């Protein structure tokens, strides 16, 4: 593939894909009902074996 073609793709659609992925990650982290799972995961390093 040509470098310029790949660069144009990354400048347009690649940026859009990364932005949508970022928004999806934020939405996943802030979805209803995830607080309990996040609190449980945050306490894992503090648990005694």
N, CA, C, O and CB atoms as a CASP TS submission, in Angstrom:
PFRMAT TS
TARGET T0000
AUTHOR 0000-0000-0000
METHOD Language model
MODEL 1
PARENT N/A
ATOM      1  N   UNK     1       0.842  -1.190   0.000  1.00  0.00           N
ATOM      2  CA  UNK     1       0.000   0.000   0.000  1.00  0.00           C
ATOM      3  C   UNK     1       0.883   1.248   0.000  1.00  0.00           C
ATOM      4  O   UNK     1       2.019   1.239   0.473  1.00  0.00           O
ATOM      5  CB  UNK     1      -0.956   0.002   1.225  1.00  0.00           C
ATOM      6  N   UNK     2       0.342   2.259  -0.520  1.00  0.00           N
ATOM      7  CA  UNK     2       1.037   3.534  -0.588  1.00  0.00           C
ATOM      8  C   UNK     2       0.995   4.233   0.771  1.00  0.00           C
ATOM      9  O   UNK     2      -0.022   4.196   1.464  1.00  0.00           O
ATOM     10  CB  UNK     2       0.418   4.430  -1.676  1.00  0.00           C
ATOM     11  N   UNK     3       2.088   4.860   1.141  1.00  0.00           N
ATOM     12  CA  UNK     3       2.176   5.538   2.435  1.00  0.00           C
ATOM     13  C   UNK     3       1.134   6.646   2.553  1.00  0.00           C
ATOM     14  O   UNK     3       0.495   6.789   3.595  1.00  0.00           O
ATOM     15  CB  UNK     3       3.579   6.116   2.640  1.00  0.00           C
ATOM     16  N   UNK     4       0.961   7.425   1.495  1.00  0.00           N
ATOM     17  CA  UNK     4       0.011   8.546   1.554  1.00  0.00           C
ATOM     18  C   UNK     4      -1.421   8.063   1.727  1.00  0.00           C
ATOM     19  O   UNK     4      -2.212   8.693   2.428  1.00  0.00           O
ATOM     20  CB  UNK     4       0.116   9.397   0.291  1.00  0.00           C
ATOM     21  N   UNK     5      -1.755   6.950   1.090  1.00  0.00           N
ATOM     22  CA  UNK     5      -3.098   6.394   1.241  1.00  0.00           C
ATOM     23  C   UNK     5      -3.332   5.945   2.679  1.00  0.00           C
ATOM     24  O   UNK     5      -4.390   6.201   3.253  1.00  0.00           O
ATOM     25  CB  UNK     5      -3.308   5.217   0.274  1.00  0.00           C
ATOM     26  N   UNK     6      -2.346   5.279   3.251  1.00  0.00           N
ATOM     27  CA  UNK     6      -2.480   4.838   4.644  1.00  0.00           C
ATOM     28  C   UNK     6      -2.563   6.019   5.593  1.00  0.00           C
ATOM     29  O   UNK     6      -3.307   5.980   6.573  1.00  0.00           O
ATOM     30  CB  UNK     6      -1.308   3.942   5.037  1.00  0.00           C
ATOM     31  N   UNK     7      -1.807   7.067   5.310  1.00  0.00           N
ATOM     32  CA  UNK     7      -1.843   8.252   6.170  1.00  0.00           C
ATOM     33  C   UNK     7      -3.194   8.950   6.090  1.00  0.00           C
ATOM     34  O   UNK     7      -3.720   9.385   7.114  1.00  0.00           O
ATOM     35  CB  UNK     7      -0.728   9.225   5.784  1.00  0.00           C
ATOM     36  N   UNK     8      -3.758   9.066   4.908  1.00  0.00           N
ATOM     37  CA  UNK     8      -5.081   9.681   4.764  1.00  0.00           C
ATOM     38  C   UNK     8      -6.133   8.867   5.504  1.00  0.00           C
ATOM     39  O   UNK     8      -7.022   9.430   6.142  1.00  0.00           O
ATOM     40  CB  UNK     8      -5.461   9.812   3.278  1.00  0.00           C
ATOM     41  N   UNK     9      -6.035   7.546   5.423  1.00  0.00           N
ATOM     42  CA  UNK     9      -6.977   6.691   6.145  1.00  0.00           C
ATOM     43  C   UNK     9      -6.858   6.892   7.648  1.00  0.00           C
ATOM     44  O   UNK     9      -7.866   7.007   8.345  1.00  0.00           O
ATOM     45  CB  UNK     9      -6.744   5.221   5.793  1.00  0.00           C
ATOM     46  N   UNK    10      -5.628   6.934   8.149  1.00  0.00           N
ATOM     47  CA  UNK    10      -5.412   7.113   9.585  1.00  0.00           C
ATOM     48  C   UNK    10      -5.869   8.490  10.044  1.00  0.00           C
ATOM     49  O   UNK    10      -6.395   8.627  11.149  1.00  0.00           O
ATOM     50  CB  UNK    10      -3.938   6.911   9.931  1.00  0.00           C
ATOM     51  N   UNK    11      -5.680   9.502   9.221  1.00  0.00           N
ATOM     52  CA  UNK    11      -6.092  10.857   9.593  1.00  0.00           C
ATOM     53  C   UNK    11      -7.604  10.995   9.678  1.00  0.00           C
ATOM     54  O   UNK    11      -8.103  11.787  10.478  1.00  0.00           O
ATOM     55  CB  UNK    11      -5.546  11.860   8.599  1.00  0.00           C
ATOM     56  N   UNK    12      -8.336  10.248   8.879  1.00  0.00           N
ATOM     57  CA  UNK    12      -9.786  10.406   8.872  1.00  0.00           C
ATOM     58  C   UNK    12     -10.477   9.295   9.659  1.00  0.00           C
ATOM     59  O   UNK    12     -10.977   9.537  10.758  1.00  0.00           O
ATOM     60  CB  UNK    12     -10.304  10.430   7.441  1.00  0.00           C
ATOM     61  N   UNK    13     -10.511   8.093   9.113  1.00  0.00           N
ATOM     62  CA  UNK    13     -11.256   7.007   9.720  1.00  0.00           C
ATOM     63  C   UNK    13     -10.556   6.442  10.952  1.00  0.00           C
ATOM     64  O   UNK    13     -11.217   5.992  11.888  1.00  0.00           O
ATOM     65  CB  UNK    13     -11.477   5.915   8.711  1.00  0.00           C
ATOM     66  N   UNK    14      -9.245   6.462  10.958  1.00  0.00           N
ATOM     67  CA  UNK    14      -8.526   5.972  12.126  1.00  0.00           C
ATOM     68  C   UNK    14      -8.800   6.817  13.348  1.00  0.00           C
ATOM     69  O   UNK    14      -8.993   6.293  14.445  1.00  0.00           O
ATOM     70  CB  UNK    14      -7.045   5.935  11.854  1.00  0.00           C
ATOM     71  N   UNK    15      -8.817   8.128  13.161  1.00  0.00           N
ATOM     72  CA  UNK    15      -9.119   9.033  14.271  1.00  0.00           C
ATOM     73  C   UNK    15     -10.547   8.828  14.755  1.00  0.00           C
ATOM     74  O   UNK    15     -10.796   8.837  15.961  1.00  0.00           O
ATOM     75  CB  UNK    15      -8.907  10.496  13.850  1.00  0.00           C
ATOM     76  N   UNK    16     -11.469   8.645  13.850  1.00  0.00           N
ATOM     77  CA  UNK    16     -12.863   8.399  14.233  1.00  0.00           C
ATOM     78  C   UNK    16     -12.987   7.093  15.011  1.00  0.00           C
ATOM     79  O   UNK    16     -13.697   7.033  16.015  1.00  0.00           O
ATOM     80  CB  UNK    16     -13.767   8.361  12.986  1.00  0.00           C
ATOM     81  N   UNK    17     -12.300   6.048  14.555  1.00  0.00           N
ATOM     82  CA  UNK    17     -12.355   4.758  15.247  1.00  0.00           C
ATOM     83  C   UNK    17     -11.783   4.872  16.654  1.00  0.00           C
ATOM     84  O   UNK    17     -12.356   4.325  17.597  1.00  0.00           O
ATOM     85  CB  UNK    17     -11.593   3.689  14.452  1.00  0.00           C
ATOM     86  N   UNK    18     -10.662   5.571  16.812  1.00  0.00           N
ATOM     87  CA  UNK    18     -10.066   5.729  18.145  1.00  0.00           C
ATOM     88  C   UNK    18     -10.964   6.552  19.057  1.00  0.00           C
ATOM     89  O   UNK    18     -11.064   6.255  20.247  1.00  0.00           O
ATOM     90  CB  UNK    18      -8.686   6.388  18.040  1.00  0.00           C
ATOM     91  N   UNK    19     -11.619   7.580  18.524  1.00  0.00           N
ATOM     92  CA  UNK    19     -12.524   8.393  19.333  1.00  0.00           C
ATOM     93  C   UNK    19     -13.728   7.565  19.785  1.00  0.00           C
ATOM     94  O   UNK    19     -14.148   7.663  20.938  1.00  0.00           O
ATOM     95  CB  UNK    19     -12.991   9.630  18.540  1.00  0.00           C
ATOM     96  N   UNK    20     -14.282   6.755  18.888  1.00  0.00           N
ATOM     97  CA  UNK    20     -15.420   5.910  19.261  1.00  0.00           C
ATOM     98  C   UNK    20     -15.020   4.852  20.283  1.00  0.00           C
ATOM     99  O   UNK    20     -15.797   4.533  21.183  1.00  0.00           O
ATOM    100  CB  UNK    20     -16.009   5.237  18.022  1.00  0.00           C
ATOM    101  N   UNK    21     -13.819   4.310  20.150  1.00  0.00           N
ATOM    102  CA  UNK    21     -13.324   3.342  21.125  1.00  0.00           C
ATOM    103  C   UNK    21     -13.173   3.995  22.494  1.00  0.00           C
ATOM    104  O   UNK    21     -13.541   3.400  23.507  1.00  0.00           O
ATOM    105  CB  UNK    21     -11.982   2.749  20.666  1.00  0.00           C
ATOM    106  N   UNK    22     -12.637   5.209  22.533  1.00  0.00           N
ATOM    107  CA  UNK    22     -12.465   5.938  23.786  1.00  0.00           C
ATOM    108  C   UNK    22     -13.817   6.218  24.442  1.00  0.00           C
ATOM    109  O   UNK    22     -13.977   6.010  25.645  1.00  0.00           O
ATOM    110  CB  UNK    22     -11.709   7.254  23.541  1.00  0.00           C
ATOM    111  N   UNK    23     -14.772   6.680  23.672  1.00  0.00           N
ATOM    112  CA  UNK    23     -16.111   6.957  24.206  1.00  0.00           C
ATOM    113  C   UNK    23     -16.761   5.673  24.701  1.00  0.00           C
ATOM    114  O   UNK    23     -17.451   5.680  25.721  1.00  0.00           O
ATOM    115  CB  UNK    23     -17.000   7.626  23.135  1.00  0.00           C
ATOM    116  N   UNK    24     -16.547   4.567  23.985  1.00  0.00           N
ATOM    117  CA  UNK    24     -17.079   3.280  24.416  1.00  0.00           C
ATOM    118  C   UNK    24     -16.475   2.819  25.732  1.00  0.00           C
ATOM    119  O   UNK    24     -17.182   2.276  26.582  1.00  0.00           O
ATOM    120  CB  UNK    24     -16.836   2.239  23.353  1.00  0.00           C
ATOM    121  N   UNK    25     -15.172   3.029  25.910  1.00  0.00           N
ATOM    122  CA  UNK    25     -14.517   2.659  27.173  1.00  0.00           C
ATOM    123  C   UNK    25     -15.059   3.479  28.336  1.00  0.00           C
ATOM    124  O   UNK    25     -15.286   2.946  29.422  1.00  0.00           O
ATOM    125  CB  UNK    25     -12.999   2.848  27.066  1.00  0.00           C
ATOM    126  N   UNK    26     -15.264   4.762  28.115  1.00  0.00           N
ATOM    127  CA  UNK    26     -15.822   5.629  29.162  1.00  0.00           C
ATOM    128  C   UNK    26     -17.242   5.197  29.499  1.00  0.00           C
ATOM    129  O   UNK    26     -17.607   5.121  30.672  1.00  0.00           O
ATOM    130  CB  UNK    26     -15.805   7.112  28.718  1.00  0.00           C
ATOM    131  N   UNK    27     -18.048   4.915  28.475  1.00  0.00           N
ATOM    132  CA  UNK    27     -19.427   4.484  28.707  1.00  0.00           C
ATOM    133  C   UNK    27     -19.459   3.149  29.446  1.00  0.00           C
ATOM    134  O   UNK    27     -20.311   2.941  30.310  1.00  0.00           O
ATOM    135  CB  UNK    27     -20.188   4.370  27.374  1.00  0.00           C
ATOM    136  N   UNK    28     -18.536   2.240  29.114  1.00  0.00           N
ATOM    137  CA  UNK    28     -18.480   0.948  29.791  1.00  0.00           C
ATOM    138  C   UNK    28     -18.123   1.118  31.262  1.00  0.00           C
ATOM    139  O   UNK    28     -18.685   0.440  32.122  1.00  0.00           O
ATOM    140  CB  UNK    28     -17.467   0.028  29.105  1.00  0.00           C
ATOM    141  N   UNK    29     -17.199   2.011  31.550  1.00  0.00           N
ATOM    142  CA  UNK    29     -16.776   2.221  32.934  1.00  0.00           C
ATOM    143  C   UNK    29     -17.850   2.923  33.757  1.00  0.00           C
ATOM    144  O   UNK    29     -17.942   2.695  34.963  1.00  0.00           O
ATOM    145  CB  UNK    29     -15.489   3.029  32.970  1.00  0.00           C
ATOM    146  N   UNK    30     -18.649   3.759  33.143  1.00  0.00           N
ATOM    147  CA  UNK    30     -19.647   4.541  33.872  1.00  0.00           C
ATOM    148  C   UNK    30     -21.066   3.991  33.732  1.00  0.00           C
ATOM    149  O   UNK    30     -22.027   4.673  34.088  1.00  0.00           O
ATOM    150  CB  UNK    30     -19.617   5.968  33.396  1.00  0.00           C
ATOM    151  N   UNK    31     -21.210   2.772  33.221  1.00  0.00           N
ATOM    152  CA  UNK    31     -22.548   2.209  33.035  1.00  0.00           C
ATOM    153  C   UNK    31     -23.187   1.926  34.389  1.00  0.00           C
ATOM    154  O   UNK    31     -22.479   1.721  35.375  1.00  0.00           O
ATOM    155  CB  UNK    31     -22.488   0.917  32.186  1.00  0.00           C
ATOM    156  N   UNK    32     -24.508   1.911  34.449  1.00  0.00           N
ATOM    157  CA  UNK    32     -25.183   1.612  35.712  1.00  0.00           C
ATOM    158  C   UNK    32     -24.855   0.192  36.191  1.00  0.00           C
ATOM    159  O   UNK    32     -24.823  -0.752  35.402  1.00  0.00           O
ATOM    160  CB  UNK    32     -26.705   1.781  35.556  1.00  0.00           C
ATOM    161  N   UNK    33     -24.619   0.066  37.464  1.00  0.00           N
ATOM    162  CA  UNK    33     -24.352  -1.240  38.049  1.00  0.00           C
ATOM    163  C   UNK    33     -22.886  -1.629  38.077  1.00  0.00           C
ATOM    164  O   UNK    33     -22.554  -2.708  38.568  1.00  0.00           O
ATOM    165  CB  UNK    33     -25.104  -2.266  37.311  1.00  0.00           C
ATOM    166  N   UNK    34     -22.013  -0.798  37.575  1.00  0.00           N
ATOM    167  CA  UNK    34     -20.603  -1.177  37.547  1.00  0.00           C
ATOM    168  C   UNK    34     -19.838  -0.730  38.785  1.00  0.00           C
ATOM    169  O   UNK    34     -18.678  -1.102  38.964  1.00  0.00           O
ATOM    170  CB  UNK    34     -19.949  -0.604  36.326  1.00  0.00           C
ATOM    171  N   UNK    35     -20.472   0.059  39.634  1.00  0.00           N
ATOM    172  CA  UNK    35     -19.775   0.558  40.819  1.00  0.00           C
ATOM    173  C   UNK    35     -19.364  -0.582  41.745  1.00  0.00           C
ATOM    174  O   UNK    35     -18.252  -0.588  42.272  1.00  0.00           O
ATOM    175  CB  UNK    35     -20.658   1.551  41.574  1.00  0.00           C
ATOM    176  N   UNK    36     -20.242  -1.523  41.939  1.00  0.00           N
ATOM    177  CA  UNK    36     -19.920  -2.646  42.827  1.00  0.00           C
ATOM    178  C   UNK    36     -18.763  -3.477  42.296  1.00  0.00           C
ATOM    179  O   UNK    36     -17.894  -3.893  43.062  1.00  0.00           O
ATOM    180  CB  UNK    36     -21.142  -3.532  43.017  1.00  0.00           C
ATOM    181  N   UNK    37     -18.746  -3.720  41.005  1.00  0.00           N
ATOM    182  CA  UNK    37     -17.656  -4.488  40.411  1.00  0.00           C
ATOM    183  C   UNK    37     -16.341  -3.723  40.487  1.00  0.00           C
ATOM    184  O   UNK    37     -15.291  -4.319  40.730  1.00  0.00           O
ATOM    185  CB  UNK    37     -17.979  -4.835  38.958  1.00  0.00           C
ATOM    186  N   UNK    38     -16.389  -2.428  40.285  1.00  0.00           N
ATOM    187  CA  UNK    38     -15.173  -1.621  40.352  1.00  0.00           C
ATOM    188  C   UNK    38     -14.640  -1.559  41.786  1.00  0.00           C
ATOM    189  O   UNK    38     -13.430  -1.631  42.000  1.00  0.00           O
ATOM    190  CB  UNK    38     -15.443  -0.201  39.821  1.00  0.00           C
ATOM    191  N   UNK    39     -15.528  -1.427  42.756  1.00  0.00           N
ATOM    192  CA  UNK    39     -15.089  -1.416  44.159  1.00  0.00           C
ATOM    193  C   UNK    39     -14.476  -2.755  44.557  1.00  0.00           C
ATOM    194  O   UNK    39     -13.476  -2.799  45.274  1.00  0.00           O
ATOM    195  CB  UNK    39     -16.269  -1.087  45.088  1.00  0.00           C
ATOM    196  N   UNK    40     -15.072  -3.833  44.093  1.00  0.00           N
ATOM    197  CA  UNK    40     -14.537  -5.160  44.392  1.00  0.00           C
ATOM    198  C   UNK    40     -13.158  -5.349  43.762  1.00  0.00           C
ATOM    199  O   UNK    40     -12.257  -5.895  44.398  1.00  0.00           O
ATOM    200  CB  UNK    40     -15.498  -6.248  43.895  1.00  0.00           C
ATOM    201  N   UNK    41     -12.989  -4.910  42.540  1.00  0.00           N
ATOM    202  CA  UNK    41     -11.695  -5.035  41.868  1.00  0.00           C
ATOM    203  C   UNK    41     -10.648  -4.144  42.527  1.00  0.00           C
ATOM    204  O   UNK    41      -9.467  -4.490  42.540  1.00  0.00           O
ATOM    205  CB  UNK    41     -11.827  -4.681  40.382  1.00  0.00           C
ATOM    206  N   UNK    42     -11.063  -3.008  43.070  1.00  0.00           N
ATOM    207  CA  UNK    42     -10.117  -2.098  43.714  1.00  0.00           C
ATOM    208  C   UNK    42      -9.606  -2.664  45.039  1.00  0.00           C
ATOM    209  O   UNK    42      -8.515  -2.304  45.481  1.00  0.00           O
ATOM    210  CB  UNK    42     -10.773  -0.736  43.945  1.00  0.00           C
ATOM    211  N   UNK    43     -10.373  -3.538  45.673  1.00  0.00           N
ATOM    212  CA  UNK    43      -9.955  -4.115  46.955  1.00  0.00           C
ATOM    213  C   UNK    43      -9.093  -5.360  46.801  1.00  0.00           C
ATOM    214  O   UNK    43      -8.567  -5.855  47.798  1.00  0.00           O
ATOM    215  CB  UNK    43     -11.165  -4.450  47.780  1.00  0.00           C
ATOM    216  N   UNK    44      -8.929  -5.882  45.598  1.00  0.00           N
ATOM    217  CA  UNK    44      -8.159  -7.120  45.386  1.00  0.00           C
ATOM    218  C   UNK    44      -6.725  -6.998  45.914  1.00  0.00           C
ATOM    219  O   UNK    44      -6.269  -7.917  46.594  1.00  0.00           O
ATOM    220  CB  UNK    44      -8.131  -7.474  43.891  1.00  0.00           C
ATOM    221  N   UNK    45      -5.994  -5.919  45.639  1.00  0.00           N
ATOM    222  CA  UNK    45      -4.611  -5.860  46.132  1.00  0.00           C
ATOM    223  C   UNK    45      -4.502  -5.785  47.648  1.00  0.00           C
ATOM    224  O   UNK    45      -3.442  -6.078  48.202  1.00  0.00           O
ATOM    225  CB  UNK    45      -3.914  -4.677  45.535  1.00  0.00           C
ATOM    226  N   UNK    46      -5.564  -5.402  48.323  1.00  0.00           N
ATOM    227  CA  UNK    46      -5.528  -5.242  49.772  1.00  0.00           C
ATOM    228  C   UNK    46      -5.936  -6.489  50.528  1.00  0.00           C
ATOM    229  O   UNK    46      -5.814  -6.539  51.752  1.00  0.00           O
ATOM    230  CB  UNK    46      -6.412  -4.116  50.175  1.00  0.00           C
ATOM    231  N   UNK    47      -6.420  -7.499  49.817  1.00  0.00           N
ATOM    232  CA  UNK    47      -6.875  -8.709  50.477  1.00  0.00           C
ATOM    233  C   UNK    47      -5.702  -9.554  50.939  1.00  0.00           C
ATOM    234  O   UNK    47      -4.667  -9.621  50.275  1.00  0.00           O
ATOM    235  CB  UNK    47      -7.768  -9.513  49.552  1.00  0.00           C
ATOM    236  N   UNK    48      -5.877 -10.193  52.077  1.00  0.00           N
ATOM    237  CA  UNK    48      -4.874 -11.109  52.626  1.00  0.00           C
ATOM    238  C   UNK    48      -5.148 -12.504  52.086  1.00  0.00           C
ATOM    239  O   UNK    48      -6.303 -12.917  51.980  1.00  0.00           O
ATOM    240  CB  UNK    48      -4.890 -11.102  54.191  1.00  0.00           C
ATOM    241  N   UNK    49      -4.093 -13.226  51.748  1.00  0.00           N
ATOM    242  CA  UNK    49      -4.274 -14.597  51.271  1.00  0.00           C
ATOM    243  C   UNK    49      -4.372 -15.572  52.406  1.00  0.00           C
ATOM    244  O   UNK    49      -4.527 -16.772  52.178  1.00  0.00           O
ATOM    245  CB  UNK    49      -3.146 -14.996  50.362  1.00  0.00           C
TER
END
